[in-house]
Amino acid sequence: MDRLLKAVRQDDSNELAYSSLGLLNVRLGQYEEAEENFKKAISLAPDNSSIRNNYGVFLCKLKRYKESKEQFLNALKNPLYQTPENAYLNIGVCSADKVQAEKYFRQALRENPEFSIALLSMARLSLELKRYLSARAYLQRFHAVQKPTPSSLWISVQVEKVLGDKNLMESRALLLKRKYPDSEETRQYLLWKKNE
């Protein structure tokens, strides 16, 4: 915080310092200060897609979904944006409409077919929509690019239960319990198992 404050005192036009201050403010729960710093950063660099994406994530966290979507869409207007998949993913995450969420997750995957967070988001959404074969396919793609996470393992357990692959379900459950014994997903699995 001290270094960032010193940076903006020395150069009041340093948009990256203001953006970094905004991110730090969010982590510290200083939301008013975060908003001020993000707005200052955007006023200095309106075409900086990363800053707009970060501000959109902040607005989404505050449940200001319409405003957050505007920031993500503004980020995507820049043809030089290096990671547009992030903005597409975030629009999907911040969307209450599952059809819209799916549309944006798919767009994120068109931009980057190995984008693990989007693959996991599609697996989770497919499970919610009872598209179990799709969920399995997204999980397979996810596990091809990233090590299993508590979330991916828990989704896999639920999907394989429905699809009837008992061996895969049990191996995923065992891995979940062994590698992530204190995770929320393991707690959910144990509760689910108990209530079966």
C-alpha positions in Angstrom: 0.0 0.0 0.0 2.8 2.4 0.9 4.6 1.8 -2.3 1.5 2.2 -4.4 0.6 5.4 -2.6 4.1 6.7 -3.1 3.9 5.8 -6.8 0.7 7.9 -7.3 2.1 10.8 -5.3 5.1 10.8 -7.6 3.1 10.4 -10.8 -0.5 11.2 -10.7 -1.0 9.8 -14.2 0.1 6.2 -13.3 -3.0 4.2 -14.2 -1.4 0.9 -13.3 -0.7 2.1 -9.8 -4.3 3.3 -9.4 -5.6 -0.1 -10.7 -3.3 -2.0 -8.3 -4.5 0.2 -5.5 -8.1 -0.7 -6.4 -7.3 -4.4 -6.4 -5.5 -4.0 -3.0 -8.5 -2.0 -1.6 -10.9 -4.8 -2.7 -8.7 -7.4 -0.8 -8.8 -5.2 2.3 -12.6 -4.7 2.0 -12.1 -1.0 1.3 -14.8 -0.8 -1.4 -15.3 3.0 -1.6 -11.5 3.5 -2.0 -11.4 0.6 -4.6 -14.1 2.2 -6.7 -12.4 5.6 -6.6 -9.0 4.1 -7.6 -10.6 2.0 -10.5 -12.4 5.0 -11.8 -9.3 7.1 -11.7 -7.3 4.4 -13.5 -10.0 4.2 -16.2 -10.1 8.0 -16.6 -6.4 7.9 -17.3 -6.5 4.8 -19.6 -10.0 4.3 -21.0 -8.7 1.7 -23.5 -6.9 -0.5 -20.9 -8.9 -3.7 -21.1 -7.2 -5.3 -18.0 -8.2 -2.4 -15.8 -11.8 -2.5 -17.1 -11.9 -6.2 -16.6 -10.7 -5.8 -13.0 -13.2 -3.1 -12.3 -15.9 -5.3 -13.8 -15.0 -8.1 -11.4 -15.2 -5.7 -8.5 -18.7 -4.5 -9.6 -19.8 -8.1 -10.0 -18.6 -8.8 -6.4 -20.9 -6.0 -5.3 -23.8 -7.5 -7.3 -23.8 -4.5 -9.7 -24.2 -6.9 -12.6 -25.3 -4.5 -15.4 -22.4 -2.1 -14.7 -20.0 -5.0 -14.5 -21.1 -6.3 -17.9 -20.6 -2.8 -19.4 -17.0 -2.9 -18.1 -16.3 -6.3 -19.6 -17.9 -5.4 -22.9 -15.8 -2.2 -23.0 -12.7 -4.3 -22.3 -13.6 -6.4 -25.3 -13.8 -3.4 -27.6 -10.0 -3.1 -27.6 -8.7 -5.2 -30.5 -5.3 -5.4 -28.8 -6.7 -7.0 -25.6 -4.3 -9.9 -24.9 -6.7 -12.1 -22.9 -10.3 -11.5 -24.1 -11.2 -14.9 -22.7 -11.1 -13.4 -19.2 -13.7 -10.8 -19.9 -16.0 -13.4 -21.6 -15.6 -15.7 -18.7 -16.4 -13.0 -16.2 -19.6 -11.9 -18.1 -20.7 -15.6 -17.8 -19.8 -15.8 -14.2 -21.7 -12.6 -13.4 -24.8 -13.6 -15.4 -27.9 -14.8 -13.6 -29.2 -16.2 -16.9 -27.7 -19.7 -17.5 -28.3 -19.4 -21.3 -26.3 -16.2 -21.3 -23.6 -17.6 -19.1 -23.2 -20.6 -21.4 -22.9 -18.3 -24.4 -20.1 -16.3 -22.8 -18.3 -19.4 -21.5 -18.3 -20.9 -25.0 -16.9 -17.6 -26.4 -14.1 -17.7 -23.8 -13.3 -21.2 -25.0 -13.3 -20.1 -28.6 -10.7 -17.5 -27.6 -8.7 -20.1 -25.7 -9.8 -23.8 -25.9 -7.5 -24.7 -23.0 -8.8 -22.0 -20.6 -9.2 -24.2 -17.5 -11.5 -21.9 -15.6 -13.9 -21.7 -18.5 -13.8 -25.5 -18.9 -14.6 -26.0 -15.3 -17.4 -23.4 -15.5 -18.9 -25.2 -18.4 -18.7 -28.6 -16.6 -20.4 -27.1 -13.5 -23.1 -25.4 -15.7 -23.6 -28.7 -17.7 -24.1 -30.5 -14.4 -26.7 -27.9 -13.2 -28.5 -28.3 -16.6 -28.4 -32.1 -16.3 -26.2 -32.5 -19.4 -24.1 -35.2 -17.9 -22.2 -36.3 -21.0 -21.3 -32.7 -21.7 -20.1 -32.2 -18.1 -17.9 -35.3 -18.4 -16.4 -34.1 -21.7 -15.6 -30.6 -20.2 -14.1 -32.3 -17.1 -11.9 -34.5 -19.4 -10.7 -31.4 -21.2 -10.1 -29.7 -17.9 -8.1 -32.6 -16.4 -6.0 -32.7 -19.6 -4.7 -29.1 -19.0 -4.8 -28.9 -15.2 -4.4 -31.2 -12.2 -7.7 -32.1 -10.5 -9.1 -29.6 -8.0 -11.6 -30.1 -5.2 -14.2 -28.6 -7.4 -13.5 -30.7 -10.5 -13.4 -33.9 -8.5 -16.7 -33.1 -6.7 -18.4 -32.3 -10.0 -16.9 -35.5 -11.5 -18.3 -37.6 -8.6 -21.8 -36.3 -9.2 -21.6 -36.7 -12.9 -20.3 -40.3 -12.8 -22.9 -41.2 -10.2 -25.6 -40.3 -12.7 -23.8 -41.8 -15.7 -23.2 -45.0 -13.8 -19.4 -45.3 -13.9 -19.0 -46.5 -10.4 -15.3 -47.1 -10.7 -14.5 -43.6 -11.9 -16.9 -42.1 -9.3 -15.2 -44.0 -6.5 -11.7 -43.1 -7.7 -12.6 -39.4 -8.0 -14.1 -39.5 -4.5 -11.1 -41.2 -3.1 -8.8 -38.7 -4.7 -11.0 -35.9 -3.3 -10.8 -37.2 0.3 -7.1 -38.1 0.2 -5.8 -34.9 -1.5 -8.2 -32.3 -0.2 -9.5 -33.7 3.2 -10.3 -30.2 4.6 -12.0 -28.8 1.5 -15.6 -27.6 1.3 -16.1 -30.1 -1.6 -15.0 -33.0 0.6 -17.4 -31.9 3.3 -20.2 -31.8 0.7 -19.3 -35.2 -0.6 -19.3 -36.8 2.9 -22.6 -35.2 3.7 -24.0 -36.4 0.4 -22.7 -39.9 1.0 -24.2 -40.0 4.5 -27.6 -39.0 3.1 -27.6 -41.5 0.3 
